[in-house]
Amino acid sequence: MGNVDSRSKFESGYFMIATDKPFYEPGEVITGKVYIRCSRPIDAKHIELKIKGKEKGSWMDTVHKTVRNPDGSSTVETEKVKRKHRREIMDSKAPCFVFNSNLVPGDYVVPFGFQLPENVPSTMFFKDTHDHRKPKAQVKYSIKGSLETRSDKNEMSYKQILIVREKPPHLQEDITKASENKITTWCCVDQGVSKIQVQFDKNTFMPHEKCKSEIKLDNSRCNIALNTVRFTMEQEITIKCGTHIYRSVRTIKEKHDNGVPARSTQVGEKELEIDLSEIKYPVPQHRKKQGQLKAVSIEDAFQMSQAQPACHGHIVKNEYYLAVRTVFDGCTCCADLPMARIPLVIIPVVNPQLVGFQVPKDYNPQVHEYCQVTLRH
């Protein structure tokens, strides 16, 4: 039946859900269709839609406890505690279409729609296996349709992953930032002043694009060398569990170049770029759900493999920045060094193999009335 996957095929025919667009923004009306090809009579009662959205996060925390001993002394014990929190963004189910009689063999289409709430966070996945705290975070949405029968049997069902993207800020191009700082070594030894000027090409990118920067280094008034200039993509991730907070700033990608000598009369000019397509994450074939291993869907696998979008949920907050930082000769650990930093917006792409649904040439459906689903949230 067209370009469908194996999950839509059943003994009694085909059943599939497809939204009209590959992704949606908060506040949009989501529209889609239920496609049915029935190969034998079914005592159908109704089509039920389940629309879910969840946000969750977890990490391992180290807790120190003071324990009083029988002799009056005390000892400090250390244990690992898993902090975790979850909330339901959406959890609704409603009949999409009620059948007045048995479903006879044939083709059927049931259009449906519902409004996505405002201010819902982006679909995203996060897992850092290199951090000993083992942080994980997820925001996920899905639409599941099922053909319910009068014998209370779930005859056919299909679940589609729903991709939500937060509304991106306005695209900015040719963004110029400058930073002039007093340089000190060993906390108090004045070494003069150094300045950088950076032009970022823009602030919004697709995952396959390159981030470019043009950098000018003025070290003519500084007594120590500016050894290295670094162009980095940084990720700030925050996960909340009650009053407990996990926070991490990670350098996802970096390019660097040589700087300029002390008291150099020439302004150093550098061009550095970061290729976002090089950012790839390993995706497991299976995941644990309720103690059992489940195969990772092709939709989830594609999303998990690439750079994740910005996300501003109640539990999970994920943001990116482009930064140009400097490294000087000597001990400058107490100094505020010249740097430039701007927010970075990554617009995720959807697996092109899953976009659109082509019905077979012999598909001749009865098109039923549009069903408006009201969400509880």
C-alpha positions as CSV (number, residue, x, y, z in Angstrom):
1,M,0.0,0.0,0.0
2,G,2.1,2.9,-1.3
3,N,5.3,3.8,0.5
4,V,4.3,2.4,3.9
5,D,6.5,0.6,6.4
6,S,5.9,-2.9,7.8
7,R,4.3,-1.5,11.0
8,S,1.1,-0.7,9.0
9,K,0.5,-4.2,7.7
10,F,-2.0,-6.5,9.5
11,E,-3.9,-9.8,8.9
12,S,-7.0,-7.8,8.1
13,G,-5.4,-5.2,5.9
14,Y,-3.4,-1.9,6.3
15,F,-3.8,0.9,8.8
16,M,-1.6,4.0,8.8
17,I,-1.5,7.5,10.2
18,A,0.3,10.4,8.4
19,T,0.3,14.1,9.3
20,D,0.1,16.6,6.5
21,K,3.4,18.3,7.5
22,P,6.7,16.7,8.7
23,F,6.9,19.0,11.7
24,Y,4.8,21.6,13.6
25,E,5.4,24.6,15.8
26,P,3.7,25.3,19.1
27,G,0.1,26.7,18.7
28,E,-0.3,25.2,15.2
29,V,-3.3,23.1,14.1
30,I,-2.0,19.7,13.3
31,T,-3.8,18.0,10.5
32,G,-3.5,14.5,9.2
33,K,-5.3,11.4,7.9
34,V,-6.0,7.9,8.9
35,Y,-5.6,5.5,5.9
36,I,-7.3,2.1,5.9
37,R,-7.3,-0.7,3.5
38,C,-9.7,-3.4,4.8
39,S,-9.3,-6.9,3.3
40,R,-12.1,-8.7,5.2
41,P,-15.2,-7.7,7.2
42,I,-14.4,-6.2,10.6
43,D,-16.9,-5.6,13.5
44,A,-15.5,-2.1,13.8
45,K,-16.7,0.2,16.5
46,H,-14.6,3.3,16.1
47,I,-11.1,4.7,15.3
48,E,-9.4,5.9,18.5
49,L,-6.7,8.5,18.5
50,K,-4.2,8.8,21.4
51,I,-2.1,11.9,21.4
52,K,0.8,12.0,23.9
53,G,3.7,14.3,24.8
54,K,6.2,13.7,27.5
55,E,9.2,15.4,29.0
56,K,11.6,13.7,31.3
57,G,15.2,13.8,32.5
58,S,17.5,12.0,34.9
59,W,21.1,11.8,36.2
60,M,23.1,10.1,38.9
61,D,24.0,12.2,41.9
62,T,26.5,11.7,44.7
63,V,25.1,12.1,48.2
64,H,27.1,12.3,51.4
65,K,25.4,11.4,54.7
66,T,26.6,11.7,58.3
67,V,25.8,8.6,60.3
68,R,25.9,8.5,64.1
69,N,27.7,5.4,65.5
70,P,26.6,3.7,68.8
71,D,29.8,5.0,70.5
72,G,28.9,8.6,69.8
73,S,31.3,9.0,66.9
74,S,30.1,9.8,63.4
75,T,31.1,8.7,59.9
76,V,30.4,10.0,56.5
77,E,28.8,7.6,54.0
78,T,28.6,8.2,50.3
79,E,25.9,6.8,48.0
80,K,24.7,7.2,44.4
81,V,21.1,8.5,44.0
82,K,19.2,8.7,40.7
83,R,17.5,12.0,40.3
84,K,14.6,11.8,37.8
85,H,11.6,13.7,36.9
86,R,8.8,13.4,34.3
87,R,5.8,15.3,33.2
88,E,3.0,14.7,30.7
89,I,2.8,17.5,28.3
90,M,-0.2,16.0,26.5
91,D,-2.2,12.8,27.2
92,S,-5.5,12.7,25.3
93,K,-7.6,10.0,23.6
94,A,-10.8,10.4,21.7
95,P,-12.9,8.6,19.1
96,C,-11.9,9.9,15.7
97,F,-14.7,8.2,13.7
98,V,-17.6,6.0,14.9
99,F,-18.8,3.3,12.6
100,N,-22.5,2.7,12.3
101,S,-22.1,-0.8,11.0
102,N,-19.4,-3.3,10.3
103,L,-16.4,-2.3,8.2
104,V,-16.6,-4.0,4.8
105,P,-13.6,-4.6,2.6
106,G,-12.4,-1.4,0.8
107,D,-10.3,1.7,1.2
108,Y,-11.1,4.5,3.7
109,V,-9.6,7.9,4.7
110,V,-10.5,9.7,7.9
111,P,-9.1,13.3,8.1
112,F,-8.4,14.7,11.6
113,G,-7.0,17.7,13.3
114,F,-6.1,19.1,16.7
115,Q,-4.4,22.2,18.0
116,L,-1.0,21.9,19.6
117,P,-0.7,23.9,22.8
118,E,1.3,27.1,22.9
119,N,4.8,27.1,24.5
120,V,5.4,23.3,24.3
121,P,9.1,22.4,24.0
122,S,10.9,21.0,21.0
123,T,11.3,17.3,20.3
124,M,14.8,16.4,21.6
125,F,17.0,13.6,22.9
126,F,20.1,14.0,25.1
127,K,22.5,11.4,26.6
128,D,26.1,11.9,27.6
129,T,27.8,8.6,28.2
130,H,31.1,10.3,28.9
131,D,29.8,12.1,32.0
132,H,30.0,10.0,35.2
133,R,26.6,11.5,36.2
134,K,25.0,9.7,33.2
135,P,22.6,12.5,32.3
136,K,19.6,11.7,30.0
137,A,16.8,13.9,28.8
138,Q,14.0,13.5,26.3
139,V,11.0,15.4,24.9
140,K,8.8,13.2,22.7
141,Y,5.4,13.4,21.0
142,S,3.3,10.8,19.3
143,I,0.0,10.1,17.6
144,K,-1.4,6.6,17.8
145,G,-4.5,5.4,16.0
146,S,-6.2,2.1,16.6
147,L,-9.2,0.4,15.0
148,E,-11.4,-0.7,17.9
149,T,-14.0,-3.4,17.5
150,R,-17.2,-4.3,19.2
151,S,-15.5,-7.4,20.6
152,D,-13.1,-5.0,22.4
153,K,-10.3,-6.2,20.2
154,N,-7.6,-3.8,18.9
155,E,-7.8,-4.9,15.3
156,M,-5.1,-2.6,13.8
157,S,-3.0,0.2,15.2
158,Y,-0.2,2.5,14.1
159,K,1.9,5.1,15.9
160,Q,3.5,8.1,14.3
161,I,6.2,10.2,16.0
162,L,5.3,13.8,15.9
163,I,8.1,16.3,15.5
164,V,7.7,19.7,17.3
165,R,10.0,22.6,16.7
166,E,10.0,25.7,18.9
167,K,9.5,28.9,16.9
168,P,13.1,30.1,16.0
169,P,14.2,33.6,16.6
170,H,14.6,35.9,13.7
171,L,17.5,35.1,11.4
172,Q,20.4,37.5,11.9
173,E,23.3,37.7,9.4
174,D,26.8,39.3,9.6
175,I,26.8,39.6,13.4
176,T,29.7,41.6,14.7
177,K,31.0,41.4,18.2
178,A,34.1,43.0,19.8
179,S,35.9,42.4,23.1
180,E,38.7,44.5,24.6
181,N,40.1,43.3,27.9
182,K,42.9,44.1,30.4
183,I,45.2,41.1,30.6
184,T,46.8,40.1,33.9
185,T,49.1,37.2,34.8
186,W,49.3,35.6,38.3
187,C,46.1,37.5,39.2
188,C,47.7,41.0,39.5
189,V,50.6,41.5,37.0
190,D,49.3,44.0,34.4
191,Q,50.3,42.9,30.9
192,G,48.4,45.5,28.9
193,V,45.2,45.3,26.8
194,S,44.2,42.9,24.0
195,K,41.3,43.2,21.6
196,I,39.4,40.9,19.2
197,Q,36.7,41.6,16.7
198,V,34.6,38.8,15.3
199,Q,32.0,38.6,12.5
200,F,29.7,35.6,12.6
201,D,28.0,34.9,9.3
202,K,24.6,34.2,10.9
203,N,22.8,32.7,13.9
204,T,20.5,30.1,12.4
205,F,21.6,26.8,10.7
206,M,20.5,23.5,9.4
207,P,22.4,20.5,10.7
208,H,24.3,20.1,7.4
209,E,25.6,23.7,7.2
210,K,28.9,25.3,8.2
211,C,29.2,28.0,10.8
212,K,31.8,30.6,9.7
213,S,33.7,33.3,11.5
214,E,36.1,36.1,10.6
215,I,38.4,37.1,13.4
216,K,40.7,40.1,13.9
217,L,43.3,39.9,16.7
218,D,44.8,43.2,17.9
219,N,47.6,42.4,20.5
220,S,49.6,45.6,19.9
221,R,49.2,46.8,23.4
222,C,49.8,43.5,25.2
223,N,53.1,42.3,26.7
224,I,52.4,38.6,26.3
225,A,51.6,36.5,23.2
226,L,48.0,35.6,22.2
227,N,48.9,32.0,21.5
228,T,45.7,30.4,20.2
229,V,42.3,31.5,19.0
230,R,39.5,29.0,19.4
231,F,36.2,28.9,17.5
232,T,33.7,26.6,19.4
233,M,30.2,25.4,19.3
234,E,29.0,25.1,23.0
235,Q,26.0,23.3,24.5
236,E,24.4,24.3,27.7
237,I,22.1,21.6,29.1
238,T,20.0,21.9,32.3
239,I,17.8,19.2,33.8
240,K,15.6,19.9,36.8
241,C,14.3,17.5,39.4
242,G,12.5,19.4,42.2
243,T,15.1,21.6,43.9
244,H,18.0,19.5,42.4
245,I,19.6,20.7,39.1
246,Y,22.0,19.1,36.7
247,R,23.9,21.7,34.6
248,S,26.7,21.2,32.1
249,V,28.5,23.3,29.5
250,R,30.1,21.2,26.8
251,T,32.2,22.0,23.8
252,I,30.6,20.0,21.0
253,K,32.9,21.1,18.2
254,E,36.1,23.2,18.0
255,K,38.5,24.6,15.4
256,H,41.5,26.6,16.4
257,D,44.4,28.5,14.9
258,N,47.6,30.3,15.9
259,G,47.3,33.7,17.5
260,V,49.7,36.7,17.3
261,P,52.9,37.7,19.2
262,A,53.2,40.2,22.0
263,R,53.2,43.8,20.9
264,S,52.5,42.8,17.3
265,T,52.0,45.8,15.1
266,Q,50.0,43.8,12.6
267,V,46.4,42.8,13.2
268,G,46.0,39.0,12.9
269,E,43.2,37.9,10.6
270,K,41.7,34.4,10.8
271,E,38.8,32.6,9.2
272,L,37.5,29.5,11.0
273,E,34.5,27.3,10.3
274,I,32.7,24.5,12.0
275,D,30.9,21.8,9.9
276,L,27.7,20.9,11.7
277,S,27.3,17.8,9.5
278,E,30.2,16.3,11.4
279,I,28.2,16.2,14.6
280,K,26.8,12.7,14.8
281,Y,25.7,10.6,17.8
282,P,25.7,6.8,18.1
283,V,22.1,5.4,18.2
284,P,21.3,2.1,20.0
285,Q,19.2,-0.4,18.2
286,H,17.2,-1.1,21.3
287,R,16.1,0.7,24.4
288,K,14.6,-0.4,27.7
289,K,10.9,0.3,28.3
290,Q,9.2,-1.0,31.4
291,G,12.0,-3.5,31.9
292,Q,11.8,-4.9,28.3
293,L,14.0,-4.2,25.3
294,K,12.2,-2.4,22.5
295,A,13.5,-1.6,19.0
296,V,14.3,2.1,18.4
297,S,12.0,3.4,15.7
298,I,13.4,4.7,12.4
299,E,12.0,8.1,13.2
300,D,13.6,8.2,16.7
301,A,16.9,6.9,15.3
302,F,17.2,9.6,12.7
303,Q,16.4,12.4,15.2
304,M,18.8,11.0,17.9
305,S,21.7,10.8,15.4
306,Q,22.0,14.5,14.7
307,A,22.6,17.8,16.6
308,Q,19.5,18.4,18.7
309,P,17.4,21.6,18.6
310,A,17.1,24.2,21.3
311,C,14.6,23.2,23.9
312,H,12.9,25.2,26.7
313,G,10.8,22.8,28.8
314,H,9.9,22.7,32.4
315,I,12.4,20.0,33.1
316,V,14.8,20.2,30.2
317,K,16.6,23.3,28.8
318,N,19.0,22.9,25.9
319,E,20.8,25.9,24.3
320,Y,23.7,26.3,21.9
321,Y,26.3,29.1,21.4
322,L,29.0,30.0,18.9
323,A,32.0,31.4,20.7
324,V,35.4,32.7,19.9
325,R,37.9,32.4,22.8
326,T,41.5,33.3,23.3
327,V,44.5,31.6,25.0
328,F,47.4,33.7,26.2
329,D,51.0,32.9,27.2
330,G,51.5,32.6,31.0
331,C,49.1,32.1,33.9
332,T,45.9,34.1,33.1
333,C,43.5,32.0,35.1
334,C,42.1,35.0,37.0
335,A,41.8,37.3,34.0
336,D,38.7,37.9,31.8
337,L,40.2,37.2,28.4
338,P,38.8,38.6,25.1
339,M,35.9,36.5,23.8
340,A,32.8,36.8,21.6
341,R,29.7,34.6,22.0
342,I,26.2,34.5,20.3
343,P,23.2,32.2,20.6
344,L,23.1,29.5,17.9
345,V,19.9,28.1,16.5
346,I,19.9,24.6,15.0
347,I,16.8,23.7,12.9
348,P,16.6,19.9,12.8
349,V,15.7,18.1,9.6
350,V,13.2,15.3,9.3
351,N,14.1,11.9,7.7
352,P,13.3,12.5,4.0
353,Q,12.3,8.8,3.7
354,L,9.4,9.4,6.1
355,V,8.1,12.6,4.5
356,G,4.9,12.3,2.6
357,F,2.7,9.3,1.9
358,Q,2.0,8.1,-1.6
359,V,-1.1,6.0,-1.9
360,P,-1.1,3.1,-4.4
361,K,-2.6,3.7,-7.8
362,D,-5.5,1.4,-7.1
363,Y,-6.4,3.1,-3.8
364,N,-10.0,4.4,-4.1
365,P,-11.1,5.5,-0.7
366,Q,-14.3,6.6,0.9
367,V,-13.4,9.9,2.5
368,H,-15.2,10.5,5.8
369,E,-15.9,13.7,7.6
370,Y,-13.1,15.7,9.2
371,C,-12.7,15.0,12.9
372,Q,-11.6,17.8,15.3
373,V,-10.0,16.3,18.4
374,T,-10.0,18.3,21.6
375,L,-6.9,17.8,23.7
376,R,-6.8,17.6,27.5
377,H,-3.6,19.1,28.9
